Each structure stands twice: as C-alpha cells, then as structure tokens.
C-alpha cells in the first residue's frame, strides 16, 4: 500500500516536535519513512561532514556506503546541485555508486537546515525500477523542510 503522506507528515510532526538535534531527527525520519511504504528498501541520510563530503547517517535497511564525495553518484549530485534527484533506473545514471546491488531506482533529496545550510541528503532506494514519482519527491520535500528548516 502506498504511503499516505498526510498521515506520515502528522506522525513525524508529533514525534519530532521540539527536537532540534539533527541526528535524532534524521533517525526518526529514516525509521518512519522506511516503514511507511514497501517500495522503500533502504532509507537514510548522508550527512555533510566536511568540504564536499557526505558520510553515512541514520538509516534503515542493509548497509550503506560509508563515504560519498559530492562528485560521485546520485547522492553526490543532490548535494552538489541542491536539487532533488529522481532516478527511474540507476544503471542509466552516470557515475551511480552501487552501495547495494539490489537497488533499481532511487530518490535523493537535499536536506537544508537553518539559513539554507546543506545538512545532507535523504536517500531512498528501491529494488523496483521506476519506483518513485514526482508526487513522492514533492511530498517528502515538504516534510523535510518542515522538520529540518530550523536545525543548526
């Protein structure tokens, strides 16, 4: 059953109310989003930890890559451009990093904190091709903005 983003948004708002720690928020979001839809095989965050470097943050699913440079992969493209990456077929994405061989499609959203500072990216992988729609991207973008826009 596809995710009900209205319910998910309400649940996350209730769970994260008053919290301003980025890692605590990321852990909660990763868990709730991961369990909201069967399409989501791997759901998690890569945090900006240095110049042009993402490191694994809270996630649900199998292991992820530990370090991703901004210059590589779908997560790097989202961090580098500040734009949502909606990838129907990861094999067709130049420079895709295969952290899991089962991944067929991917949705990666940049996560911005206070003052528009890039905190990291939110990565969702699916073992189904073309698993994500623009509606998924739009709904998750709103949810992430509501939760992280005041985080320092």
Secondary structure, 3 states (H helix, E strand, C coil): CCCCHHHHHHHHHHHHCCCCCHHHHHHHHHHHHHCCCCCCCEEEEEEEEECCEEEEEEEECCCCCCEEECCCHHHHHHHHHCCCEEECCHHHCCCCCCCCCCCCEEEEEEEECHHHCEEEEEEEEECCCCCCCHHHHHHHHHHHHHHHCCCC
